[in-house]
Amino acid sequence: MAKVCQVSGVGVTRGHHIHRSGKAKKEGGIGKHITKRVKRVIFPNLRTKRIWVAELNKFVTVKLTARALKTVNKNGAFSVLKTAGLI
C-alpha cells in the first residue's frame, strides 16, 4: 500500500540534509559553511486506524496521518470520511 494519507492526501516528500563544517562565529570561529547537500526522503506520520462510524454502525479501517486523525476527532468521523470519499 502506498505511503499516502487517505484523508488529506499527504505523501512522501523529498529534500536535502545539509552538511556543515567549521566553528561558529560566537565560539570564536569564522562561521559555518555548507560543504554538501545529501538527498533524503521525508515520510508522513502515518497510522492505520479502525474508526467507529456511528451513522453506519460499523468500523472503517483507514490509513491516515496524525494531523488527519486530529481532524477526524474534531469534525467527526462520518463528515471527514465522506468528504474524503471513503464512505
PDB file of N, CA, C and O in Angstrom:
ATOM      1  N   MET A   1       0.844  -1.176   0.000  1.00  0.00           N
ATOM      2  CA  MET A   1       0.000   0.000   0.000  1.00  0.00           C
ATOM      3  C   MET A   1       0.895   1.247   0.000  1.00  0.00           C
ATOM      4  O   MET A   1       1.953   1.252   0.628  1.00  0.00           O
ATOM      5  N   ALA A   2       0.474   2.286  -0.695  1.00  0.00           N
ATOM      6  CA  ALA A   2       1.276   3.492  -0.808  1.00  0.00           C
ATOM      7  C   ALA A   2       1.343   4.236   0.523  1.00  0.00           C
ATOM      8  O   ALA A   2       0.447   4.122   1.359  1.00  0.00           O
ATOM      9  N   LYS A   3       2.415   4.995   0.702  1.00  0.00           N
ATOM     10  CA  LYS A   3       2.586   5.784   1.919  1.00  0.00           C
ATOM     11  C   LYS A   3       1.929   7.143   1.736  1.00  0.00           C
ATOM     12  O   LYS A   3       2.597   8.176   1.696  1.00  0.00           O
ATOM     13  N   VAL A   4       0.589   7.120   1.624  1.00  0.00           N
ATOM     14  CA  VAL A   4      -0.203   8.319   1.391  1.00  0.00           C
ATOM     15  C   VAL A   4      -1.387   8.299   2.344  1.00  0.00           C
ATOM     16  O   VAL A   4      -2.012   7.259   2.552  1.00  0.00           O
ATOM     17  N   CYS A   5      -1.693   9.467   2.928  1.00  0.00           N
ATOM     18  CA  CYS A   5      -2.848   9.593   3.806  1.00  0.00           C
ATOM     19  C   CYS A   5      -4.122   9.545   2.966  1.00  0.00           C
ATOM     20  O   CYS A   5      -4.227  10.239   1.954  1.00  0.00           O
ATOM     21  N   GLN A   6      -5.090   8.725   3.385  1.00  0.00           N
ATOM     22  CA  GLN A   6      -6.334   8.590   2.630  1.00  0.00           C
ATOM     23  C   GLN A   6      -7.259   9.779   2.824  1.00  0.00           C
ATOM     24  O   GLN A   6      -8.148  10.000   2.002  1.00  0.00           O
ATOM     25  N   VAL A   7      -7.075  10.550   3.886  1.00  0.00           N
ATOM     26  CA  VAL A   7      -7.949  11.688   4.153  1.00  0.00           C
ATOM     27  C   VAL A   7      -7.384  12.976   3.556  1.00  0.00           C
ATOM     28  O   VAL A   7      -8.079  13.672   2.815  1.00  0.00           O
ATOM     29  N   SER A   8      -6.127  13.299   3.874  1.00  0.00           N
ATOM     30  CA  SER A   8      -5.556  14.574   3.435  1.00  0.00           C
ATOM     31  C   SER A   8      -4.728  14.470   2.164  1.00  0.00           C
ATOM     32  O   SER A   8      -4.451  15.489   1.532  1.00  0.00           O
ATOM     33  N   GLY A   9      -4.328  13.269   1.775  1.00  0.00           N
ATOM     34  CA  GLY A   9      -3.549  13.109   0.553  1.00  0.00           C
ATOM     35  C   GLY A   9      -2.070  13.397   0.700  1.00  0.00           C
ATOM     36  O   GLY A   9      -1.355  13.475  -0.299  1.00  0.00           O
ATOM     37  N   VAL A  10      -1.597  13.558   1.927  1.00  0.00           N
ATOM     38  CA  VAL A  10      -0.183  13.839   2.165  1.00  0.00           C
ATOM     39  C   VAL A  10       0.638  12.591   1.864  1.00  0.00           C
ATOM     40  O   VAL A  10       0.287  11.490   2.289  1.00  0.00           O
ATOM     41  N   GLY A  11       1.732  12.767   1.130  1.00  0.00           N
ATOM     42  CA  GLY A  11       2.567  11.632   0.773  1.00  0.00           C
ATOM     43  C   GLY A  11       4.024  11.878   1.103  1.00  0.00           C
ATOM     44  O   GLY A  11       4.359  12.774   1.878  1.00  0.00           O
ATOM     45  N   VAL A  12       4.878  11.076   0.509  1.00  0.00           N
ATOM     46  CA  VAL A  12       6.314  11.181   0.735  1.00  0.00           C
ATOM     47  C   VAL A  12       6.846  12.405   0.001  1.00  0.00           C
ATOM     48  O   VAL A  12       6.494  12.641  -1.154  1.00  0.00           O
ATOM     49  N   THR A  13       7.703  13.191   0.677  1.00  0.00           N
ATOM     50  CA  THR A  13       8.359  14.333   0.047  1.00  0.00           C
ATOM     51  C   THR A  13       9.851  14.108   0.059  1.00  0.00           C
ATOM     52  O   THR A  13      10.370  13.320   0.850  1.00  0.00           O
ATOM     53  N   ARG A  14      10.533  14.804  -0.819  1.00  0.00           N
ATOM     54  CA  ARG A  14      11.982  14.666  -0.916  1.00  0.00           C
ATOM     55  C   ARG A  14      12.629  16.004  -0.592  1.00  0.00           C
ATOM     56  O   ARG A  14      12.079  17.068  -0.875  1.00  0.00           O
ATOM     57  N   GLY A  15      13.806  15.923   0.005  1.00  0.00           N
ATOM     58  CA  GLY A  15      14.516  17.133   0.377  1.00  0.00           C
ATOM     59  C   GLY A  15      16.001  16.870   0.479  1.00  0.00           C
ATOM     60  O   GLY A  15      16.515  15.917  -0.107  1.00  0.00           O
ATOM     61  N   HIS A  16      16.695  17.721   1.229  1.00  0.00           N
ATOM     62  CA  HIS A  16      18.134  17.605   1.401  1.00  0.00           C
ATOM     63  C   HIS A  16      18.490  17.704   2.877  1.00  0.00           C
ATOM     64  O   HIS A  16      17.833  18.401   3.650  1.00  0.00           O
ATOM     65  N   HIS A  17      19.537  16.994   3.244  1.00  0.00           N
ATOM     66  CA  HIS A  17      20.167  17.129   4.549  1.00  0.00           C
ATOM     67  C   HIS A  17      21.464  17.884   4.288  1.00  0.00           C
ATOM     68  O   HIS A  17      22.262  17.474   3.445  1.00  0.00           O
ATOM     69  N   ILE A  18      21.679  18.982   5.004  1.00  0.00           N
ATOM     70  CA  ILE A  18      22.829  19.851   4.735  1.00  0.00           C
ATOM     71  C   ILE A  18      23.962  19.517   5.688  1.00  0.00           C
ATOM     72  O   ILE A  18      23.779  19.516   6.906  1.00  0.00           O
ATOM     73  N   HIS A  19      25.149  19.231   5.126  1.00  0.00           N
ATOM     74  CA  HIS A  19      26.351  19.030   5.928  1.00  0.00           C
ATOM     75  C   HIS A  19      27.055  20.374   6.082  1.00  0.00           C
ATOM     76  O   HIS A  19      27.265  21.093   5.105  1.00  0.00           O
ATOM     77  N   ARG A  20      27.417  20.701   7.317  1.00  0.00           N
ATOM     78  CA  ARG A  20      28.114  21.958   7.592  1.00  0.00           C
ATOM     79  C   ARG A  20      29.423  21.651   8.293  1.00  0.00           C
ATOM     80  O   ARG A  20      29.537  20.671   9.029  1.00  0.00           O
ATOM     81  N   SER A  21      30.402  22.497   8.054  1.00  0.00           N
ATOM     82  CA  SER A  21      31.677  22.351   8.756  1.00  0.00           C
ATOM     83  C   SER A  21      32.137  23.712   9.218  1.00  0.00           C
ATOM     84  O   SER A  21      31.668  24.739   8.728  1.00  0.00           O
ATOM     85  N   GLY A  22      33.055  23.716  10.160  1.00  0.00           N
ATOM     86  CA  GLY A  22      33.593  24.968  10.677  1.00  0.00           C
ATOM     87  C   GLY A  22      33.125  25.237  12.089  1.00  0.00           C
ATOM     88  O   GLY A  22      32.282  24.525  12.635  1.00  0.00           O
ATOM     89  N   LYS A  23      33.688  26.275  12.664  1.00  0.00           N
ATOM     90  CA  LYS A  23      33.365  26.682  14.026  1.00  0.00           C
ATOM     91  C   LYS A  23      32.489  27.929  13.980  1.00  0.00           C
ATOM     92  O   LYS A  23      32.746  28.844  13.198  1.00  0.00           O
ATOM     93  N   ALA A  24      31.453  27.964  14.818  1.00  0.00           N
ATOM     94  CA  ALA A  24      30.517  29.078  14.827  1.00  0.00           C
ATOM     95  C   ALA A  24      31.217  30.376  15.213  1.00  0.00           C
ATOM     96  O   ALA A  24      32.183  30.371  15.975  1.00  0.00           O
ATOM     97  N   LYS A  25      30.716  31.490  14.675  1.00  0.00           N
ATOM     98  CA  LYS A  25      31.324  32.798  14.950  1.00  0.00           C
ATOM     99  C   LYS A  25      31.279  33.146  16.433  1.00  0.00           C
ATOM    100  O   LYS A  25      32.230  33.713  16.972  1.00  0.00           O
ATOM    101  N   LYS A  26      30.162  32.801  17.098  1.00  0.00           N
ATOM    102  CA  LYS A  26      30.066  33.157  18.516  1.00  0.00           C
ATOM    103  C   LYS A  26      30.971  32.302  19.394  1.00  0.00           C
ATOM    104  O   LYS A  26      31.152  32.590  20.577  1.00  0.00           O
ATOM    105  N   GLU A  27      31.545  31.237  18.804  1.00  0.00           N
ATOM    106  CA  GLU A  27      32.522  30.428  19.532  1.00  0.00           C
ATOM    107  C   GLU A  27      33.951  30.791  19.145  1.00  0.00           C
ATOM    108  O   GLU A  27      34.896  30.113  19.548  1.00  0.00           O
ATOM    109  N   GLY A  28      34.113  31.853  18.369  1.00  0.00           N
ATOM    110  CA  GLY A  28      35.454  32.312  18.004  1.00  0.00           C
ATOM    111  C   GLY A  28      35.931  31.860  16.641  1.00  0.00           C
ATOM    112  O   GLY A  28      37.090  32.089  16.294  1.00  0.00           O
ATOM    113  N   GLY A  29      35.072  31.225  15.856  1.00  0.00           N
ATOM    114  CA  GLY A  29      35.471  30.752  14.535  1.00  0.00           C
ATOM    115  C   GLY A  29      35.125  31.754  13.449  1.00  0.00           C
ATOM    116  O   GLY A  29      34.741  32.890  13.728  1.00  0.00           O
ATOM    117  N   ILE A  30      35.267  31.317  12.209  1.00  0.00           N
ATOM    118  CA  ILE A  30      34.964  32.193  11.077  1.00  0.00           C
ATOM    119  C   ILE A  30      33.559  31.924  10.512  1.00  0.00           C
ATOM    120  O   ILE A  30      33.145  32.558   9.542  1.00  0.00           O
ATOM    121  N   GLY A  31      32.851  31.002  11.110  1.00  0.00           N
ATOM    122  CA  GLY A  31      31.470  30.743  10.701  1.00  0.00           C
ATOM    123  C   GLY A  31      31.314  29.370  10.072  1.00  0.00           C
ATOM    124  O   GLY A  31      32.276  28.772   9.589  1.00  0.00           O
ATOM    125  N   LYS A  32      30.105  28.899  10.088  1.00  0.00           N
ATOM    126  CA  LYS A  32      29.787  27.597   9.495  1.00  0.00           C
ATOM    127  C   LYS A  32      29.645  27.745   7.983  1.00  0.00           C
ATOM    128  O   LYS A  32      29.166  28.768   7.494  1.00  0.00           O
ATOM    129  N   HIS A  33      30.063  26.724   7.254  1.00  0.00           N
ATOM    130  CA  HIS A  33      29.932  26.720   5.802  1.00  0.00           C
ATOM    131  C   HIS A  33      29.295  25.409   5.354  1.00  0.00           C
ATOM    132  O   HIS A  33      29.536  24.350   5.935  1.00  0.00           O
ATOM    133  N   ILE A  34      28.475  25.506   4.306  1.00  0.00           N
ATOM    134  CA  ILE A  34      27.842  24.312   3.746  1.00  0.00           C
ATOM    135  C   ILE A  34      28.860  23.609   2.864  1.00  0.00           C
ATOM    136  O   ILE A  34      29.443  24.219   1.967  1.00  0.00           O
ATOM    137  N   THR A  35      29.072  22.321   3.121  1.00  0.00           N
ATOM    138  CA  THR A  35      30.033  21.561   2.337  1.00  0.00           C
ATOM    139  C   THR A  35      29.369  20.556   1.408  1.00  0.00           C
ATOM    140  O   THR A  35      29.967  20.136   0.417  1.00  0.00           O
ATOM    141  N   LYS A  36      28.126  20.164   1.725  1.00  0.00           N
ATOM    142  CA  LYS A  36      27.494  19.128   0.930  1.00  0.00           C
ATOM    143  C   LYS A  36      25.989  19.127   1.178  1.00  0.00           C
ATOM    144  O   LYS A  36      25.526  19.437   2.275  1.00  0.00           O
ATOM    145  N   ARG A  37      25.238  18.776   0.144  1.00  0.00           N
ATOM    146  CA  ARG A  37      23.801  18.541   0.280  1.00  0.00           C
ATOM    147  C   ARG A  37      23.530  17.092  -0.087  1.00  0.00           C
ATOM    148  O   ARG A  37      23.845  16.654  -1.193  1.00  0.00           O
ATOM    149  N   VAL A  38      22.935  16.342   0.860  1.00  0.00           N
ATOM    150  CA  VAL A  38      22.669  14.929   0.659  1.00  0.00           C
ATOM    151  C   VAL A  38      21.161  14.739   0.528  1.00  0.00           C
ATOM    152  O   VAL A  38      20.391  15.261   1.335  1.00  0.00           O
ATOM    153  N   LYS A  39      20.742  13.989  -0.490  1.00  0.00           N
ATOM    154  CA  LYS A  39      19.322  13.746  -0.695  1.00  0.00           C
ATOM    155  C   LYS A  39      18.762  12.904   0.444  1.00  0.00           C
ATOM    156  O   LYS A  39      19.432  12.016   0.971  1.00  0.00           O
ATOM    157  N   ARG A  40      17.502  13.204   0.818  1.00  0.00           N
ATOM    158  CA  ARG A  40      16.818  12.438   1.846  1.00  0.00           C
ATOM    159  C   ARG A  40      15.343  12.349   1.520  1.00  0.00           C
ATOM    160  O   ARG A  40      14.827  13.109   0.701  1.00  0.00           O
ATOM    161  N   VAL A  41      14.661  11.402   2.176  1.00  0.00           N
ATOM    162  CA  VAL A  41      13.233  11.180   1.982  1.00  0.00           C
ATOM    163  C   VAL A  41      12.530  11.488   3.300  1.00  0.00           C
ATOM    164  O   VAL A  41      12.952  11.026   4.360  1.00  0.00           O
ATOM    165  N   ILE A  42      11.454  12.272   3.224  1.00  0.00           N
ATOM    166  CA  ILE A  42      10.693  12.642   4.412  1.00  0.00           C
ATOM    167  C   ILE A  42       9.355  11.907   4.345  1.00  0.00           C
ATOM    168  O   ILE A  42       8.551  12.156   3.447  1.00  0.00           O
ATOM    169  N   PHE A  43       9.119  11.001   5.294  1.00  0.00           N
ATOM    170  CA  PHE A  43       7.907  10.191   5.306  1.00  0.00           C
ATOM    171  C   PHE A  43       6.841  10.849   6.177  1.00  0.00           C
ATOM    172  O   PHE A  43       7.172  11.461   7.193  1.00  0.00           O
ATOM    173  N   PRO A  44       5.566  10.735   5.799  1.00  0.00           N
ATOM    174  CA  PRO A  44       4.491  11.260   6.643  1.00  0.00           C
ATOM    175  C   PRO A  44       4.306  10.386   7.885  1.00  0.00           C
ATOM    176  O   PRO A  44       4.696   9.219   7.902  1.00  0.00           O
ATOM    177  N   ASN A  45       3.713  10.967   8.909  1.00  0.00           N
ATOM    178  CA  ASN A  45       3.472  10.271  10.178  1.00  0.00           C
ATOM    179  C   ASN A  45       2.164   9.487  10.061  1.00  0.00           C
ATOM    180  O   ASN A  45       1.120   9.921  10.548  1.00  0.00           O
ATOM    181  N   LEU A  46       2.240   8.313   9.402  1.00  0.00           N
ATOM    182  CA  LEU A  46       1.040   7.546   9.085  1.00  0.00           C
ATOM    183  C   LEU A  46       0.656   6.580  10.210  1.00  0.00           C
ATOM    184  O   LEU A  46       1.510   6.021  10.898  1.00  0.00           O
ATOM    185  N   ARG A  47      -0.651   6.407  10.369  1.00  0.00           N
ATOM    186  CA  ARG A  47      -1.219   5.470  11.323  1.00  0.00           C
ATOM    187  C   ARG A  47      -2.331   4.695  10.616  1.00  0.00           C
ATOM    188  O   ARG A  47      -3.080   5.264   9.822  1.00  0.00           O
ATOM    189  N   THR A  48      -2.437   3.406  10.905  1.00  0.00           N
ATOM    190  CA  THR A  48      -3.564   2.618  10.425  1.00  0.00           C
ATOM    191  C   THR A  48      -4.545   2.484  11.584  1.00  0.00           C
ATOM    192  O   THR A  48      -4.204   1.933  12.630  1.00  0.00           O
ATOM    193  N   LYS A  49      -5.769   2.991  11.397  1.00  0.00           N
ATOM    194  CA  LYS A  49      -6.740   3.041  12.485  1.00  0.00           C
ATOM    195  C   LYS A  49      -8.074   2.452  12.056  1.00  0.00           C
ATOM    196  O   LYS A  49      -8.498   2.586  10.909  1.00  0.00           O
ATOM    197  N   ARG A  50      -8.723   1.796  13.010  1.00  0.00           N
ATOM    198  CA  ARG A  50     -10.115   1.390  12.839  1.00  0.00           C
ATOM    199  C   ARG A  50     -10.966   2.442  13.537  1.00  0.00           C
ATOM    200  O   ARG A  50     -10.893   2.605  14.755  1.00  0.00           O
ATOM    201  N   ILE A  51     -11.762   3.146  12.764  1.00  0.00           N
ATOM    202  CA  ILE A  51     -12.564   4.248  13.300  1.00  0.00           C
ATOM    203  C   ILE A  51     -14.034   3.827  13.310  1.00  0.00           C
ATOM    204  O   ILE A  51     -14.559   3.351  12.304  1.00  0.00           O
ATOM    205  N   TRP A  52     -14.684   4.006  14.447  1.00  0.00           N
ATOM    206  CA  TRP A  52     -16.095   3.681  14.561  1.00  0.00           C
ATOM    207  C   TRP A  52     -16.924   4.821  13.962  1.00  0.00           C
ATOM    208  O   TRP A  52     -16.778   5.978  14.355  1.00  0.00           O
ATOM    209  N   VAL A  53     -17.791   4.481  13.011  1.00  0.00           N
ATOM    210  CA  VAL A  53     -18.693   5.450  12.396  1.00  0.00           C
ATOM    211  C   VAL A  53     -20.096   5.114  12.888  1.00  0.00           C
ATOM    212  O   VAL A  53     -20.680   4.100  12.505  1.00  0.00           O
ATOM    213  N   ALA A  54     -20.620   5.980  13.739  1.00  0.00           N
ATOM    214  CA  ALA A  54     -21.908   5.703  14.376  1.00  0.00           C
ATOM    215  C   ALA A  54     -23.056   5.724  13.373  1.00  0.00           C
ATOM    216  O   ALA A  54     -24.012   4.962  13.510  1.00  0.00           O
ATOM    217  N   GLU A  55     -22.969   6.590  12.367  1.00  0.00           N
ATOM    218  CA  GLU A  55     -24.052   6.690  11.378  1.00  0.00           C
ATOM    219  C   GLU A  55     -24.196   5.406  10.553  1.00  0.00           C
ATOM    220  O   GLU A  55     -25.301   5.045  10.148  1.00  0.00           O
ATOM    221  N   LEU A  56     -23.073   4.722  10.307  1.00  0.00           N
ATOM    222  CA  LEU A  56     -23.103   3.472   9.549  1.00  0.00           C
ATOM    223  C   LEU A  56     -23.168   2.246  10.450  1.00  0.00           C
ATOM    224  O   LEU A  56     -23.427   1.135   9.988  1.00  0.00           O
ATOM    225  N   ASN A  57     -22.927   2.462  11.748  1.00  0.00           N
ATOM    226  CA  ASN A  57     -22.932   1.395  12.752  1.00  0.00           C
ATOM    227  C   ASN A  57     -21.899   0.322  12.437  1.00  0.00           C
ATOM    228  O   ASN A  57     -22.182  -0.871  12.541  1.00  0.00           O
ATOM    229  N   LYS A  58     -20.684   0.757  12.048  1.00  0.00           N
ATOM    230  CA  LYS A  58     -19.603  -0.185  11.762  1.00  0.00           C
ATOM    231  C   LYS A  58     -18.248   0.518  11.861  1.00  0.00           C
ATOM    232  O   LYS A  58     -18.167   1.746  11.915  1.00  0.00           O
ATOM    233  N   PHE A  59     -17.183  -0.296  11.885  1.00  0.00           N
ATOM    234  CA  PHE A  59     -15.822   0.215  11.877  1.00  0.00           C
ATOM    235  C   PHE A  59     -15.352   0.403  10.436  1.00  0.00           C
ATOM    236  O   PHE A  59     -15.727  -0.357   9.543  1.00  0.00           O
ATOM    237  N   VAL A  60     -14.519   1.432  10.225  1.00  0.00           N
ATOM    238  CA  VAL A  60     -13.884   1.672   8.927  1.00  0.00           C
ATOM    239  C   VAL A  60     -12.382   1.747   9.174  1.00  0.00           C
ATOM    240  O   VAL A  60     -11.932   2.521  10.018  1.00  0.00           O
ATOM    241  N   THR A  61     -11.604   0.950   8.445  1.00  0.00           N
ATOM    242  CA  THR A  61     -10.151   0.964   8.585  1.00  0.00           C
ATOM    243  C   THR A  61      -9.566   1.935   7.573  1.00  0.00           C
ATOM    244  O   THR A  61      -9.800   1.808   6.371  1.00  0.00           O
ATOM    245  N   VAL A  62      -8.800   2.911   8.067  1.00  0.00           N
ATOM    246  CA  VAL A  62      -8.194   3.923   7.198  1.00  0.00           C
ATOM    247  C   VAL A  62      -6.733   4.100   7.565  1.00  0.00           C
ATOM    248  O   VAL A  62      -6.326   3.831   8.695  1.00  0.00           O
ATOM    249  N   LYS A  63      -5.948   4.556   6.597  1.00  0.00           N
ATOM    250  CA  LYS A  63      -4.550   4.886   6.823  1.00  0.00           C
ATOM    251  C   LYS A  63      -4.445   6.398   6.739  1.00  0.00           C
ATOM    252  O   LYS A  63      -4.639   6.981   5.672  1.00  0.00           O
ATOM    253  N   LEU A  64      -4.135   7.041   7.873  1.00  0.00           N
ATOM    254  CA  LEU A  64      -4.109   8.496   7.903  1.00  0.00           C
ATOM    255  C   LEU A  64      -2.977   9.021   8.757  1.00  0.00           C
ATOM    256  O   LEU A  64      -2.400   8.297   9.568  1.00  0.00           O
ATOM    257  N   THR A  65      -2.667  10.300   8.561  1.00  0.00           N
ATOM    258  CA  THR A  65      -1.608  10.941   9.324  1.00  0.00           C
ATOM    259  C   THR A  65      -2.134  11.332  10.703  1.00  0.00           C
ATOM    260  O   THR A  65      -3.340  11.318  10.952  1.00  0.00           O
ATOM    261  N   ALA A  66      -1.215  11.676  11.583  1.00  0.00           N
ATOM    262  CA  ALA A  66      -1.596  12.090  12.932  1.00  0.00           C
ATOM    263  C   ALA A  66      -2.424  13.375  12.880  1.00  0.00           C
ATOM    264  O   ALA A  66      -3.356  13.543  13.667  1.00  0.00           O
ATOM    265  N   ARG A  67      -2.095  14.270  11.971  1.00  0.00           N
ATOM    266  CA  ARG A  67      -2.860  15.514  11.830  1.00  0.00           C
ATOM    267  C   ARG A  67      -4.275  15.233  11.333  1.00  0.00           C
ATOM    268  O   ARG A  67      -5.230  15.854  11.799  1.00  0.00           O
ATOM    269  N   ALA A  68      -4.415  14.305  10.394  1.00  0.00           N
ATOM    270  CA  ALA A  68      -5.748  13.946   9.898  1.00  0.00           C
ATOM    271  C   ALA A  68      -6.568  13.265  10.990  1.00  0.00           C
ATOM    272  O   ALA A  68      -7.789  13.416  11.030  1.00  0.00           O
ATOM    273  N   LEU A  69      -5.916  12.523  11.871  1.00  0.00           N
ATOM    274  CA  LEU A  69      -6.609  11.894  12.985  1.00  0.00           C
ATOM    275  C   LEU A  69      -7.182  12.944  13.931  1.00  0.00           C
ATOM    276  O   LEU A  69      -8.277  12.771  14.465  1.00  0.00           O
ATOM    277  N   LYS A  70      -6.443  14.034  14.138  1.00  0.00           N
ATOM    278  CA  LYS A  70      -6.950  15.147  14.948  1.00  0.00           C
ATOM    279  C   LYS A  70      -8.155  15.788  14.277  1.00  0.00           C
ATOM    280  O   LYS A  70      -9.099  16.201  14.950  1.00  0.00           O
ATOM    281  N   THR A  71      -8.123  15.871  12.946  1.00  0.00           N
ATOM    282  CA  THR A  71      -9.252  16.434  12.204  1.00  0.00           C
ATOM    283  C   THR A  71     -10.486  15.554  12.344  1.00  0.00           C
ATOM    284  O   THR A  71     -11.601  16.057  12.484  1.00  0.00           O
ATOM    285  N   VAL A  72     -10.284  14.233  12.304  1.00  0.00           N
ATOM    286  CA  VAL A  72     -11.402  13.297  12.487  1.00  0.00           C
ATOM    287  C   VAL A  72     -11.993  13.444  13.879  1.00  0.00           C
ATOM    288  O   VAL A  72     -13.214  13.422  14.038  1.00  0.00           O
ATOM    289  N   ASN A  73     -11.152  13.592  14.881  1.00  0.00           N
ATOM    290  CA  ASN A  73     -11.636  13.756  16.253  1.00  0.00           C
ATOM    291  C   ASN A  73     -12.409  15.058  16.424  1.00  0.00           C
ATOM    292  O   ASN A  73     -13.383  15.112  17.175  1.00  0.00           O
ATOM    293  N   LYS A  74     -11.974  16.105  15.730  1.00  0.00           N
ATOM    294  CA  LYS A  74     -12.595  17.416  15.884  1.00  0.00           C
ATOM    295  C   LYS A  74     -13.909  17.521  15.116  1.00  0.00           C
ATOM    296  O   LYS A  74     -14.907  17.986  15.667  1.00  0.00           O
ATOM    297  N   ASN A  75     -13.925  17.096  13.853  1.00  0.00           N
ATOM    298  CA  ASN A  75     -15.071  17.322  12.973  1.00  0.00           C
ATOM    299  C   ASN A  75     -16.027  16.138  12.880  1.00  0.00           C
ATOM    300  O   ASN A  75     -17.120  16.265  12.329  1.00  0.00           O
ATOM    301  N   GLY A  76     -15.626  15.002  13.408  1.00  0.00           N
ATOM    302  CA  GLY A  76     -16.485  13.824  13.342  1.00  0.00           C
ATOM    303  C   GLY A  76     -16.064  12.893  12.223  1.00  0.00           C
ATOM    304  O   GLY A  76     -15.661  13.335  11.148  1.00  0.00           O
ATOM    305  N   ALA A  77     -16.160  11.605  12.486  1.00  0.00           N
ATOM    306  CA  ALA A  77     -15.672  10.601  11.542  1.00  0.00           C
ATOM    307  C   ALA A  77     -16.491  10.576  10.262  1.00  0.00           C
ATOM    308  O   ALA A  77     -15.930  10.499   9.170  1.00  0.00           O
ATOM    309  N   PHE A  78     -17.813  10.639  10.385  1.00  0.00           N
ATOM    310  CA  PHE A  78     -18.665  10.492   9.206  1.00  0.00           C
ATOM    311  C   PHE A  78     -18.434  11.619   8.211  1.00  0.00           C
ATOM    312  O   PHE A  78     -18.285  11.361   7.016  1.00  0.00           O
ATOM    313  N   SER A  79     -18.401  12.879   8.685  1.00  0.00           N
ATOM    314  CA  SER A  79     -18.262  14.008   7.769  1.00  0.00           C
ATOM    315  C   SER A  79     -16.895  14.046   7.101  1.00  0.00           C
ATOM    316  O   SER A  79     -16.795  14.357   5.913  1.00  0.00           O
ATOM    317  N   VAL A  80     -15.835  13.733   7.853  1.00  0.00           N
ATOM    318  CA  VAL A  80     -14.487  13.767   7.292  1.00  0.00           C
ATOM    319  C   VAL A  80     -14.293  12.643   6.272  1.00  0.00           C
ATOM    320  O   VAL A  80     -13.756  12.873   5.189  1.00  0.00           O
ATOM    321  N   LEU A  81     -14.729  11.431   6.617  1.00  0.00           N
ATOM    322  CA  LEU A  81     -14.561  10.299   5.702  1.00  0.00           C
ATOM    323  C   LEU A  81     -15.457  10.442   4.461  1.00  0.00           C
ATOM    324  O   LEU A  81     -15.100   9.966   3.383  1.00  0.00           O
ATOM    325  N   LYS A  82     -16.610  11.092   4.612  1.00  0.00           N
ATOM    326  CA  LYS A  82     -17.497  11.299   3.465  1.00  0.00           C
ATOM    327  C   LYS A  82     -16.883  12.297   2.480  1.00  0.00           C
ATOM    328  O   LYS A  82     -16.939  12.079   1.270  1.00  0.00           O
ATOM    329  N   THR A  83     -16.293  13.397   2.989  1.00  0.00           N
ATOM    330  CA  THR A  83     -15.662  14.376   2.092  1.00  0.00           C
ATOM    331  C   THR A  83     -14.418  13.793   1.425  1.00  0.00           C
ATOM    332  O   THR A  83     -14.061  14.197   0.319  1.00  0.00           O
ATOM    333  N   ALA A  84     -13.757  12.845   2.092  1.00  0.00           N
ATOM    334  CA  ALA A  84     -12.585  12.197   1.501  1.00  0.00           C
ATOM    335  C   ALA A  84     -12.981  11.118   0.491  1.00  0.00           C
ATOM    336  O   ALA A  84     -12.139  10.639  -0.268  1.00  0.00           O
ATOM    337  N   GLY A  85     -14.253  10.740   0.481  1.00  0.00           N
ATOM    338  CA  GLY A  85     -14.736   9.734  -0.452  1.00  0.00           C
ATOM    339  C   GLY A  85     -14.469   8.310  -0.024  1.00  0.00           C
ATOM    340  O   GLY A  85     -14.408   7.411  -0.863  1.00  0.00           O
ATOM    341  N   LEU A  86     -14.311   8.090   1.259  1.00  0.00           N
ATOM    342  CA  LEU A  86     -14.011   6.743   1.764  1.00  0.00           C
ATOM    343  C   LEU A  86     -15.274   5.969   2.149  1.00  0.00           C
ATOM    344  O   LEU A  86     -15.245   4.743   2.263  1.00  0.00           O
ATOM    345  N   ILE A  87     -16.387   6.694   2.349  1.00  0.00           N
ATOM    346  CA  ILE A  87     -17.654   6.009   2.653  1.00  0.00           C
ATOM    347  C   ILE A  87     -18.759   6.583   1.792  1.00  0.00           C
ATOM    348  O   ILE A  87     -19.906   6.148   1.888  1.00  0.00           O
TER     349      ILE A  87
END
